[in-house]
Amino acid sequence: SGIYKESASYGGYPMYVEQNKNDGKPFKNTVGAEIKYCHEISSWVFMHPLITTSTKGEEENECSWLMRSQETLDYDFINVASESSFDVWTGEITQGSTLIVTCNECSARSDCNYHGTCS
């Protein structure tokens, strides 16, 4: 789980970077995970720059994914997450996982862990 903010464009698609869960702002001393589109495999991927996806010196998988969607050209990650199953890499690939993604929308401040104000 985490808070991800659209931070840049990566290959023409939005890229989302993990934020500090305490205040919703970028990490100061920690490197956050990323959700981005991987053109090599035509899938949305979850990856972390400090986690390698190789064992015993083997070449890493495409875009160093730890989780990947099914193949898609869809620009909207939230749509993909609601309609696709995901593969998870933990040294071997586990297929068919689901991912739940929601926007930080709230009707009470507690809905968003007291980040910001609601109208």
C-alpha positions in Angstrom: 0.0 0.0 0.0 1.1 3.5 -0.4 0.5 7.0 -1.7 1.6 7.6 -5.3 1.8 10.9 -7.1 2.0 11.5 -10.8 5.5 13.0 -11.0 6.6 12.9 -14.6 6.0 11.4 -18.0 7.9 8.3 -19.0 7.8 7.3 -22.6 4.6 9.4 -23.2 2.7 7.8 -20.3 2.3 9.2 -16.7 4.7 7.9 -14.1 3.7 7.7 -10.4 6.2 7.8 -7.6 5.6 6.7 -4.0 5.3 9.4 -1.4 5.7 9.6 2.3 2.6 8.0 4.0 2.9 10.4 6.9 2.5 13.6 5.0 1.9 12.7 1.4 5.1 14.6 0.3 8.2 13.2 -1.5 10.6 11.2 0.7 13.6 13.0 2.0 16.0 10.1 2.6 14.2 7.2 1.1 13.8 6.1 -2.6 10.2 5.5 -3.4 8.8 2.8 -5.7 7.5 3.7 -9.1 4.5 2.7 -11.3 5.1 3.3 -14.9 4.4 2.0 -18.4 7.0 -0.4 -19.8 7.1 -0.2 -23.6 9.3 -3.4 -23.9 6.4 -5.5 -22.7 3.5 -3.2 -23.3 2.4 -3.3 -19.7 2.2 -1.1 -16.6 4.8 -2.1 -14.0 5.5 -1.6 -10.4 9.2 -1.4 -9.7 11.7 -0.1 -7.2 15.0 1.4 -8.3 16.9 -0.3 -5.4 15.4 -3.8 -5.9 16.9 -6.0 -8.5 14.9 -8.7 -10.4 17.7 -11.1 -11.0 19.1 -14.0 -9.1 22.7 -15.1 -9.1 23.8 -12.4 -11.5 21.3 -13.2 -14.2 20.0 -10.4 -16.4 17.0 -8.5 -14.9 13.5 -8.8 -16.4 12.1 -6.1 -18.6 11.9 -2.7 -16.8 12.9 -4.5 -13.5 9.2 -5.2 -12.8 8.1 -6.6 -9.5 4.5 -6.5 -10.6 3.2 -6.2 -14.2 -0.2 -5.8 -15.8 -1.4 -7.8 -18.8 -0.4 -6.3 -22.1 -2.2 -3.0 -22.8 -1.9 0.3 -24.6 -4.3 2.0 -22.1 -3.0 5.3 -20.9 -5.1 5.2 -17.7 -3.4 3.1 -15.0 -6.5 3.2 -12.7 -8.6 1.7 -15.5 -5.9 -1.0 -16.2 -5.8 -1.9 -12.5 -9.5 -2.3 -12.3 -9.7 -4.5 -15.5 -6.5 -6.5 -15.5 -4.8 -9.2 -13.5 -1.2 -8.8 -12.6 1.9 -11.0 -12.5 4.1 -10.7 -9.4 7.8 -11.5 -9.4 9.3 -12.9 -6.1 12.1 -14.9 -7.7 9.5 -16.7 -9.7 6.4 -15.4 -11.4 3.0 -15.7 -9.8 0.1 -15.0 -12.1 -3.4 -13.7 -11.6 -3.0 -11.3 -8.7 -5.4 -8.4 -8.3 -4.5 -4.8 -7.5 -6.8 -2.2 -6.0 -6.1 1.4 -6.8 -8.2 4.3 -5.6 -7.8 8.1 -5.8 -7.4 10.2 -2.7 -10.9 11.6 -2.7 -12.5 12.3 0.6 -15.6 13.6 2.3 -14.0 13.8 5.7 -10.3 14.6 6.5 -9.9 11.1 8.0 -10.7 9.5 4.7 -7.3 10.8 3.4 -5.3 10.1 6.6 -5.7 13.9 7.4 -3.8 14.9 4.2 -5.3 18.1 2.9 -8.8 19.5 3.2 -12.0 18.2 1.8 -14.7 20.3 0.2 
